């Protein structure tokens, strides 16, 4: 199963006591970090935030780490050798001072990703630059202006409070399974299913890029934070086993494009738009620590 939990990374946490000292919000540097190439051949991967500023990265390609650290869509990252996507790495790290963070949508950057930018420069010798380019894209718009579909609802998740619980080790070791199947303050993608909660519509647009096949820009006019569970037909790769606790794919399920119209009241319209893209100037394959 390939499940990426973004934003707060709402996962089971270990019972680790957080340090009392904290750094100001928005700052981030790893006090200690070890890196090792993962050669297991397994598909599962993920990033887990643990109490006390700890974080673990399991079986993750560097290309994903770069896009996550800089807040990019995969389509926004251009260049670099093939091993950035092919080779996988494990990282165990700890943020210096267990810095505070206001949660997604706040006014300060996540110190975790600030620290990852420094790690990428240090251990991978990553050098990049940005430029603007006009790209073929989709505009995410409302089917009926101002009228979301039945499955698209405002989110009442308090992501700032949840971020603080995770930081201080006060979140439950086994988070209760939500009745609607949507984990608070997370974005999850599975074969034929997406769940989303606690983020703005611009983040919905970014999440749709993989299925849409080109960049997506938010033009819905919807403000605030949203949640949804979206189901659609997607062929399962032959070498990918069925996921536990996920119903088998319904061959009669609608396509992705139809599903977002019927379930979310949204649609994708072809357009061309300027986007900032990030160019990889140089990067080096690291040695294990």
Legacy VTK file of the C-alpha trace (Angstrom):
# vtk DataFile Version 3.0
C-alpha trace
ASCII
DATASET POLYDATA
POINTS 289 float
0.000 0.000 0.000
1.305 3.437 -0.869
-0.180 5.838 1.632
1.246 9.286 2.125
-0.079 11.263 5.045
0.677 14.918 4.497
0.116 18.041 6.597
0.146 16.873 10.202
0.910 13.242 9.381
-1.859 11.858 11.601
-0.492 8.441 12.514
0.096 6.356 15.601
2.719 7.997 17.779
5.135 6.520 20.289
5.131 7.554 23.924
8.047 9.988 23.858
8.190 12.924 26.261
8.695 16.234 24.435
11.418 18.608 25.517
10.168 21.617 27.420
12.326 24.096 25.522
11.036 25.243 22.160
12.289 27.350 19.282
10.183 30.129 17.755
7.634 29.000 15.174
8.884 28.899 11.610
12.498 27.988 12.458
13.713 24.506 11.759
16.983 22.593 11.775
17.692 18.962 12.532
19.715 18.483 15.700
20.601 14.997 14.482
19.744 13.122 11.293
20.835 9.739 9.935
20.251 8.636 6.358
20.365 5.178 4.787
19.351 3.901 1.361
16.423 1.461 1.567
17.032 -1.526 -0.730
14.167 -3.693 0.540
12.180 -3.389 -2.692
8.977 -2.811 -0.698
6.394 -0.324 -1.962
5.106 1.046 1.337
6.498 4.412 2.410
5.670 7.372 4.583
6.717 10.219 6.847
5.815 10.200 10.540
5.937 13.115 12.941
6.579 11.945 16.486
6.531 13.776 19.831
9.606 15.686 20.894
10.401 16.931 17.386
11.225 13.463 16.110
10.498 12.397 12.545
11.014 9.176 10.595
11.090 8.804 6.823
10.652 5.288 5.462
11.387 4.094 1.910
10.887 7.552 0.405
12.249 8.779 -2.947
14.256 11.996 -2.794
12.104 13.578 -5.485
9.126 13.472 -3.137
11.181 14.932 -0.278
12.224 17.879 -2.460
8.661 18.648 -3.537
7.376 18.318 0.029
10.144 20.483 1.498
9.499 23.289 -0.982
5.705 22.909 -1.245
5.784 21.869 -4.906
3.676 19.635 -7.095
5.648 16.859 -8.798
5.075 18.639 -12.114
6.786 21.759 -10.738
10.121 20.003 -10.220
12.174 19.772 -13.407
15.442 17.969 -14.135
17.697 15.804 -12.031
18.961 12.206 -12.445
16.636 9.197 -12.557
17.753 7.938 -9.134
15.846 10.809 -7.491
12.634 8.891 -8.242
14.008 5.331 -8.324
16.163 5.087 -5.178
14.490 5.082 -1.765
15.840 6.297 1.566
15.182 5.996 5.299
15.819 8.994 7.549
15.665 9.281 11.337
15.906 12.857 12.590
15.079 15.192 15.449
14.210 18.869 15.191
16.350 21.032 17.432
14.291 22.477 20.278
11.003 20.837 19.216
9.789 24.088 17.525
6.167 25.152 17.559
4.043 25.270 14.417
0.630 26.818 13.864
-0.675 23.984 11.693
-1.649 23.991 7.997
-2.867 27.296 6.639
-1.086 29.286 9.322
1.101 32.342 8.827
4.389 30.564 9.614
6.119 27.838 7.579
6.344 24.334 8.958
9.770 24.030 10.653
9.919 20.371 9.617
10.136 21.259 5.939
12.557 24.122 6.599
14.812 21.544 8.255
14.410 19.170 5.304
15.572 21.903 2.909
18.793 22.187 4.911
19.169 18.393 5.023
18.758 18.118 1.242
21.433 20.764 0.717
23.781 19.113 3.213
23.445 15.418 2.476
22.394 15.526 -1.192
24.253 18.732 -2.187
21.007 19.934 -3.773
21.121 23.208 -5.706
18.011 24.637 -7.387
16.588 27.769 -8.955
13.058 28.892 -9.908
11.541 30.458 -13.022
8.089 31.148 -14.484
6.676 29.091 -17.366
3.303 28.997 -19.166
1.941 25.440 -18.955
-1.080 23.533 -20.233
-3.281 23.137 -17.177
-6.763 22.568 -15.818
-8.821 25.158 -13.987
-10.741 23.696 -11.042
-14.178 25.381 -11.100
-17.664 24.845 -9.662
-20.291 22.997 -11.698
-22.812 25.404 -10.147
-21.075 28.526 -8.784
-21.259 28.660 -4.993
-22.861 25.205 -4.677
-20.511 22.425 -3.506
-21.463 18.794 -4.134
-22.888 16.631 -1.349
-19.507 15.059 -0.539
-17.632 18.386 -0.294
-18.158 19.911 3.146
-16.539 22.643 5.266
-13.998 21.218 7.716
-14.246 21.980 11.413
-10.948 20.249 12.291
-8.709 22.234 14.641
-5.413 21.447 12.928
-3.432 23.880 15.073
-4.552 22.098 18.246
-3.823 18.690 16.733
-0.340 19.828 15.667
0.374 20.893 19.249
-0.898 17.573 20.625
1.413 15.671 18.302
4.354 17.941 19.122
3.921 17.482 22.869
3.120 13.754 22.756
-0.469 14.210 23.947
-2.174 12.633 20.926
-3.563 9.114 21.486
-1.256 6.252 20.459
-4.104 4.834 18.370
-6.189 7.677 16.914
-9.895 6.733 16.797
-11.108 5.745 13.362
-13.419 8.507 12.102
-16.973 7.473 11.305
-16.839 9.110 7.867
-13.489 7.520 6.998
-11.696 10.903 6.766
-8.686 11.395 9.043
-8.578 14.930 10.485
-6.020 17.313 8.991
-4.721 14.934 6.340
-4.683 14.154 2.642
-4.661 10.475 1.696
-4.546 8.863 -1.715
-5.316 5.202 -2.424
-6.235 3.292 -5.562
-9.660 4.663 -6.533
-10.064 6.794 -3.419
-9.009 10.167 -2.013
-9.714 11.626 1.411
-9.038 15.234 2.333
-9.546 17.347 5.455
-8.406 20.616 7.006
-6.901 22.370 3.981
-7.896 24.998 1.423
-9.111 24.500 -2.141
-5.670 25.284 -3.553
-4.531 22.086 -1.828
-7.395 20.193 -3.437
-6.141 21.419 -6.811
-2.657 20.139 -6.011
-4.016 16.758 -4.930
-5.868 16.336 -8.249
-2.752 16.742 -10.395
-1.851 13.040 -10.360
-5.203 11.911 -11.765
-5.698 14.949 -14.003
-2.343 14.497 -15.709
-1.448 18.193 -15.783
-1.208 21.140 -13.371
-4.454 22.272 -11.729
-5.185 25.828 -10.591
-7.985 26.636 -8.145
-10.656 28.935 -9.575
-13.592 27.713 -7.480
-13.893 30.886 -5.414
-14.451 28.736 -2.312
-12.741 29.983 0.854
-11.943 28.291 4.132
-10.978 24.686 4.805
-12.751 21.640 3.354
-13.174 17.895 3.642
-14.304 15.078 1.346
-14.085 11.393 0.528
-13.930 10.812 -3.224
-14.300 7.414 -4.912
-13.742 6.677 -8.592
-12.583 3.950 -10.959
-8.843 3.474 -11.240
-7.084 0.414 -12.569
-4.899 -1.325 -10.006
-1.347 -2.107 -11.191
-0.945 -5.866 -11.610
1.963 -6.025 -9.167
0.091 -4.104 -6.455
-1.813 -6.338 -3.998
-5.257 -5.354 -2.639
-5.128 -2.901 0.258
-6.431 -4.049 3.653
-9.692 -2.492 4.871
-10.327 -0.976 1.431
-13.261 -2.377 -0.615
-12.343 -3.878 -4.001
-12.519 -1.558 -6.994
-16.011 -1.226 -8.434
-15.738 -1.634 -12.228
-18.922 0.445 -12.554
-17.529 3.371 -10.542
-17.329 6.694 -12.423
-14.113 8.015 -13.908
-12.131 10.536 -11.892
-13.411 13.459 -13.986
-17.030 12.330 -13.631
-16.656 11.565 -9.920
-15.499 15.042 -8.961
-18.518 16.516 -10.761
-21.072 14.117 -9.270
-19.651 13.928 -5.735
-17.890 17.274 -5.183
-19.706 19.613 -7.565
-16.387 20.488 -9.212
-15.043 20.151 -12.733
-11.789 20.591 -14.616
-11.620 22.912 -17.615
-8.629 23.090 -19.971
-6.615 26.289 -19.716
-3.089 27.663 -19.904
-1.572 29.396 -16.911
1.774 30.714 -15.649
3.393 28.610 -12.959
6.598 28.907 -10.997
8.718 25.808 -11.596
11.833 24.668 -9.781
14.862 23.531 -11.772
17.411 21.120 -10.286
20.863 22.528 -11.073
22.849 19.788 -9.316
22.423 16.965 -6.795
24.634 14.147 -5.524
23.827 10.596 -4.454
24.606 10.385 -0.729
26.471 7.759 1.231
24.816 6.015 4.184
25.495 7.610 7.569
LINES 1 290
289 0 1 2 3 4 5 6 7 8 9 10 11 12 13 14 15 16 17 18 19 20 21 22 23 24 25 26 27 28 29 30 31 32 33 34 35 36 37 38 39 40 41 42 43 44 45 46 47 48 49 50 51 52 53 54 55 56 57 58 59 60 61 62 63 64 65 66 67 68 69 70 71 72 73 74 75 76 77 78 79 80 81 82 83 84 85 86 87 88 89 90 91 92 93 94 95 96 97 98 99 100 101 102 103 104 105 106 107 108 109 110 111 112 113 114 115 116 117 118 119 120 121 122 123 124 125 126 127 128 129 130 131 132 133 134 135 136 137 138 139 140 141 142 143 144 145 146 147 148 149 150 151 152 153 154 155 156 157 158 159 160 161 162 163 164 165 166 167 168 169 170 171 172 173 174 175 176 177 178 179 180 181 182 183 184 185 186 187 188 189 190 191 192 193 194 195 196 197 198 199 200 201 202 203 204 205 206 207 208 209 210 211 212 213 214 215 216 217 218 219 220 221 222 223 224 225 226 227 228 229 230 231 232 233 234 235 236 237 238 239 240 241 242 243 244 245 246 247 248 249 250 251 252 253 254 255 256 257 258 259 260 261 262 263 264 265 266 267 268 269 270 271 272 273 274 275 276 277 278 279 280 281 282 283 284 285 286 287 288
